[in-house]
Amino acid sequence: MYHPSRDEFVTAAAQGNLIPVYRELCADADTPVSAYAALGGGDYSFLLESVVGGATWAAYSFVGVAPRAVITCRGGQAHATWFDVEGGGAPRTAEWP
């Protein structure tokens, strides 16, 4: 099931909001690592887990692949690259001091 529902999404989007959309999955036979591997990884992919203090099980996991944009910060500078450019053009970049 996707959250929010389509109707909730349309209502919130009409207000100009950025709406996170997520899907809950039953993965009794999968681990976060096997789910991440099944998605194929790739550049800028990630797996974040809530494991604390050497616990065996995580309370939640976040998996991300194929980002639309990446922001990196180093040495007091931020650099952003947008990969999903409208019209299929080359990635756009921006830097801030």
C-alpha positions in Angstrom: 0.0 0.0 0.0 1.3 3.5 -0.9 1.1 6.4 1.5 -0.3 9.0 1.1 -3.3 7.8 -1.0 -3.6 9.2 -4.5 -6.4 11.6 -3.4 -4.4 12.8 -0.4 -1.4 13.3 -2.7 -3.4 15.3 -5.2 -4.8 17.5 -2.4 -1.4 18.2 -0.9 0.3 18.7 -4.2 -2.3 21.3 -5.2 -1.0 23.5 -2.3 2.5 23.4 -3.8 3.9 21.0 -1.2 6.7 18.5 -1.7 5.1 15.2 -0.7 7.1 12.1 0.2 5.5 9.0 -1.1 6.4 5.6 0.4 5.2 2.0 0.2 5.0 -0.5 3.1 6.1 -4.0 2.2 5.9 -7.3 4.0 9.4 -8.7 3.8 9.3 -11.5 6.3 11.9 -13.5 4.3 14.1 -10.6 3.4 16.7 -8.6 5.3 17.4 -4.9 4.6 20.7 -6.0 3.0 18.9 -8.5 0.7 16.3 -5.9 -0.2 19.1 -3.4 -1.0 20.9 -5.9 -3.1 17.7 -6.8 -5.0 17.2 -3.1 -5.9 20.6 -3.2 -7.6 22.5 -0.5 -5.6 24.1 1.9 -8.0 25.7 5.3 -7.7 24.5 7.3 -4.6 22.4 4.4 -3.4 22.1 3.9 0.4 20.9 1.6 3.2 20.4 3.3 6.6 19.3 1.2 9.6 18.3 2.1 13.1 20.6 -0.5 14.8 21.9 0.8 18.1 24.5 -0.7 20.4 25.2 -3.8 18.5 21.6 -4.9 18.4 20.8 -7.8 16.0 17.5 -6.3 14.7 16.8 -2.8 13.4 13.5 -1.0 14.3 13.4 0.5 10.8 15.5 0.7 7.6 15.6 3.2 4.7 16.7 2.1 1.3 17.3 4.6 -1.5 18.3 4.1 -5.1 18.4 6.2 -8.3 18.2 9.7 -6.6 16.8 12.6 -8.5 19.5 14.9 -6.9 22.6 14.6 -4.7 23.9 17.3 -2.4 27.4 17.0 -1.0 29.1 19.3 1.6 32.9 19.4 2.0 35.2 22.1 3.3 32.5 24.6 3.9 31.1 24.3 0.4 27.9 22.6 -0.9 27.5 21.1 -4.3 24.2 19.9 -5.8 23.7 17.8 -8.9 20.2 17.2 -10.3 20.0 14.0 -12.4 16.3 14.0 -13.4 16.4 17.1 -15.6 13.2 17.8 -17.5 13.6 17.1 -21.2 16.3 14.5 -20.6 19.2 16.9 -20.7 22.5 16.6 -19.0 22.7 16.9 -15.2 22.6 20.4 -13.8 24.9 21.5 -11.0 25.2 24.3 -8.6 27.7 25.3 -5.9 27.5 27.5 -2.8 30.4 28.9 -0.8 
